[in-house]
């Protein structure tokens, strides 16, 4: 087990991440444990059944990963991942009305120029 204090984490986060790839890292705030860092690759957590798709789905839903990157994490094709999230009620394309209108105008201009 490795230990890092909050100020050490703030000053050198990459070192804490490197330590988490080797072992569990306890983040201390003063003399109290505040958080745990666990390297997902080293722990084998991503190899457990269903973990990759679940993590990819949550990261995509929350806007932290693009569709392509989430599909890659889930080890699925983009079309299969898009179907997967659609079945869960998660929109594959998330545009507001103004952005959708702008996209349609751009498409109309492109088609007119062709």
Residue frames as qw, qx, qy, qz and C-alpha x, y, z in Angstrom:
[[0.000, 0.890, 0.455, 0.000, 0.00, 0.00, 0.00],
 [0.402, 0.263, 0.008, 0.877, 1.23, 3.46, -0.94],
 [0.182, -0.791, -0.460, 0.360, 0.39, 6.71, 0.86],
 [0.298, 0.333, 0.162, 0.880, 0.25, 10.26, -0.45],
 [0.037, -0.540, -0.497, 0.678, -1.01, 13.37, 1.29],
 [0.361, 0.818, 0.440, -0.084, -3.41, 15.81, -0.34],
 [0.022, 0.900, -0.238, -0.365, -0.72, 18.44, -0.92],
 [0.361, -0.343, 0.772, 0.395, 1.53, 15.81, -2.52],
 [0.467, 0.466, 0.742, 0.122, -1.35, 14.78, -4.75],
 [0.235, 0.928, 0.194, -0.214, -1.93, 18.40, -5.73],
 [0.118, -0.808, 0.441, 0.372, 1.76, 19.08, -6.43],
 [0.077, 0.406, -0.843, -0.343, 2.50, 15.86, -8.33],
 [0.803, 0.116, 0.270, -0.519, -0.64, 14.00, -9.43],
 [0.741, 0.448, -0.466, -0.184, 1.23, 11.97, -12.06],
 [0.138, 0.389, -0.854, 0.318, 3.39, 10.36, -9.37],
 [0.533, -0.020, 0.616, -0.579, 0.29, 9.31, -7.44],
 [0.824, 0.361, -0.066, -0.431, -1.18, 7.84, -10.64],
 [0.515, 0.480, -0.709, 0.035, 2.05, 5.90, -11.28],
 [0.154, -0.250, 0.832, -0.470, 1.90, 4.56, -7.71],
 [0.705, 0.139, 0.356, -0.598, -1.76, 3.55, -8.23],
 [0.748, 0.412, -0.433, -0.288, -0.70, 1.42, -11.20],
 [0.367, 0.339, -0.827, 0.256, 1.49, -0.62, -8.84],
 [0.268, -0.254, -0.831, 0.415, -0.62, -0.72, -5.68],
 [0.212, -0.826, -0.506, -0.130, -3.52, 0.84, -3.81],
 [0.286, 0.274, -0.210, 0.894, -2.79, 4.45, -2.84],
 [0.291, -0.732, -0.569, 0.235, -4.32, 5.96, 0.28],
 [0.175, 0.589, 0.040, 0.788, -4.74, 9.73, 0.05],
 [0.438, -0.474, -0.564, 0.515, -4.35, 11.29, 3.48],
 [0.035, -0.769, -0.126, -0.626, -5.81, 14.63, 4.55],
 [0.339, -0.703, 0.447, -0.437, -3.87, 15.63, 7.63],
 [0.135, -0.313, 0.929, -0.147, -3.79, 12.32, 9.60],
 [0.658, 0.239, 0.573, -0.426, -7.03, 10.87, 8.22],
 [0.322, 0.099, 0.802, 0.493, -7.53, 8.71, 5.14],
 [0.329, 0.468, 0.091, -0.815, -9.54, 10.72, 2.64],
 [0.765, 0.474, -0.124, -0.418, -9.62, 8.62, -0.55],
 [0.719, -0.180, 0.628, 0.236, -8.31, 5.52, -2.26],
 [0.457, 0.650, -0.392, -0.463, -6.74, 5.41, -5.69],
 [0.746, -0.055, 0.661, 0.061, -6.74, 2.09, -7.50],
 [0.129, 0.433, -0.625, -0.636, -5.23, 1.51, -10.92],
 [0.819, 0.224, 0.201, -0.489, -7.96, -0.15, -12.96],
 [0.697, 0.488, -0.514, -0.109, -5.54, -1.92, -15.29],
 [0.157, 0.417, -0.824, 0.349, -3.40, -3.28, -12.47],
 [0.497, -0.093, 0.626, -0.594, -6.40, -4.40, -10.42],
 [0.037, 0.085, 0.945, 0.314, -7.90, -6.30, -13.34],
 [0.316, 0.433, 0.540, -0.649, -11.22, -4.57, -12.73],
 [0.439, 0.483, -0.268, -0.708, -11.70, -3.86, -16.43],
 [0.258, 0.201, -0.904, -0.277, -11.43, -7.56, -17.21],
 [0.267, 0.212, 0.832, -0.438, -14.42, -8.51, -15.07],
 [0.125, 0.423, 0.792, 0.421, -17.51, -9.31, -17.12],
 [0.041, -0.829, -0.534, -0.161, -19.65, -6.27, -17.88],
 [0.396, -0.669, -0.122, 0.617, -17.30, -3.70, -16.33],
 [0.295, -0.092, 0.404, 0.861, -15.98, -2.25, -19.59],
 [0.031, -0.522, -0.622, -0.583, -19.43, -1.70, -21.15],
 [0.349, -0.792, -0.484, 0.127, -20.84, -0.30, -17.90],
 [0.414, -0.550, 0.014, 0.725, -17.95, 2.11, -17.40],
 [0.219, 0.082, 0.506, 0.830, -17.99, 3.18, -21.06],
 [0.119, -0.661, -0.657, -0.343, -21.75, 3.71, -20.92],
 [0.369, -0.798, -0.337, 0.336, -21.55, 5.88, -17.80],
 [0.380, -0.408, 0.197, 0.806, -18.65, 7.94, -19.17],
 [0.121, 0.280, 0.605, 0.736, -20.47, 8.46, -22.49],
 [0.205, -0.744, -0.625, -0.115, -23.79, 9.31, -20.80],
 [0.377, -0.791, -0.199, 0.439, -22.10, 11.94, -18.65],
 [0.398, 0.916, -0.020, 0.052, -20.28, 13.47, -21.63],
 [0.453, -0.737, 0.455, 0.211, -16.79, 12.43, -20.56],
 [0.423, -0.173, 0.769, 0.447, -16.12, 10.20, -23.60],
 [0.451, 0.341, -0.363, -0.741, -17.12, 10.49, -27.23],
 [0.917, 0.132, 0.100, -0.363, -19.13, 7.72, -28.84],
 [0.754, 0.482, -0.439, 0.079, -16.06, 6.33, -30.60],
 [0.123, 0.506, -0.711, 0.472, -13.86, 6.38, -27.50],
 [0.642, -0.204, 0.486, -0.557, -16.59, 4.84, -25.36],
 [0.935, 0.248, -0.094, -0.237, -17.09, 2.08, -27.93],
 [0.546, 0.528, -0.599, 0.252, -13.35, 1.43, -27.91],
 [0.223, -0.415, 0.681, -0.560, -13.30, 1.22, -24.11],
 [0.792, -0.012, 0.353, -0.498, -16.28, -1.16, -24.20],
 [0.228, -0.250, 0.881, 0.329, -14.51, -3.24, -26.88],
 [0.515, 0.553, 0.638, -0.147, -17.55, -2.90, -29.16],
 [0.323, 0.354, 0.459, 0.748, -18.00, -1.59, -32.66],
 [0.085, 0.048, 0.126, -0.987, -19.38, 1.95, -32.80],
 [0.519, -0.182, -0.456, -0.700, -22.68, 0.75, -34.25],
 [0.609, -0.297, -0.732, 0.075, -23.07, -1.94, -31.58],
 [0.283, -0.216, -0.495, 0.792, -22.26, 0.54, -28.80],
 [0.241, -0.054, -0.117, -0.962, -24.69, 3.09, -30.28],
 [0.609, -0.276, -0.609, -0.428, -27.41, 0.41, -30.25],
 [0.530, -0.237, -0.693, 0.428, -26.47, -0.52, -26.69],
 [0.095, -0.167, -0.351, 0.917, -26.81, 3.02, -25.32],
 [0.382, -0.128, -0.344, -0.848, -29.96, 3.64, -27.36],
 [0.593, -0.313, -0.729, -0.141, -31.61, 0.61, -25.75],
 [0.423, -0.333, -0.575, 0.616, -30.78, 2.17, -22.39],
 [0.008, -0.907, -0.421, -0.004, -32.50, 5.42, -23.37],
 [0.387, -0.624, 0.157, 0.661, -29.24, 7.37, -23.71],
 [0.551, 0.813, 0.075, -0.171, -29.25, 9.61, -26.78],
 [0.805, 0.076, 0.233, 0.541, -26.43, 8.92, -29.22],
 [0.276, 0.400, 0.142, 0.862, -26.61, 12.49, -30.54],
 [0.271, -0.687, -0.531, 0.414, -27.37, 15.16, -27.99],
 [0.220, 0.239, 0.203, 0.924, -28.17, 18.46, -29.71],
 [0.148, 0.523, 0.477, -0.691, -30.32, 21.32, -28.58],
 [0.505, 0.718, 0.473, -0.076, -32.82, 22.82, -31.05],
 [0.144, 0.919, -0.210, -0.300, -30.47, 25.61, -32.15],
 [0.275, -0.494, 0.766, 0.306, -27.60, 23.22, -32.88],
 [0.537, 0.286, 0.788, 0.090, -29.92, 20.86, -34.78],
 [0.403, 0.861, 0.244, -0.193, -31.25, 23.79, -36.86],
 [0.013, -0.822, 0.466, 0.326, -27.69, 24.92, -37.63],
 [0.425, -0.203, 0.849, 0.240, -26.74, 21.38, -38.69],
 [0.532, 0.551, 0.643, -0.007, -29.76, 21.19, -40.98],
 [0.267, 0.926, -0.030, -0.265, -28.91, 24.55, -42.54],
 [0.188, -0.634, 0.679, 0.320, -25.33, 23.44, -43.13],
 [0.508, 0.104, 0.842, 0.151, -26.58, 20.21, -44.70],
 [0.470, 0.772, 0.405, -0.138, -28.99, 22.16, -46.95],
 [0.110, 0.890, -0.313, -0.312, -26.13, 24.46, -48.06],
 [0.339, -0.401, 0.809, 0.266, -23.88, 21.49, -48.74],
 [0.539, 0.359, 0.760, 0.058, -26.56, 19.69, -50.76],
 [0.377, 0.879, 0.186, -0.226, -27.32, 22.85, -52.76],
 [0.009, -0.809, 0.497, 0.313, -23.64, 23.24, -53.62],
 [0.536, -0.176, 0.806, 0.180, -23.31, 19.62, -54.80]]
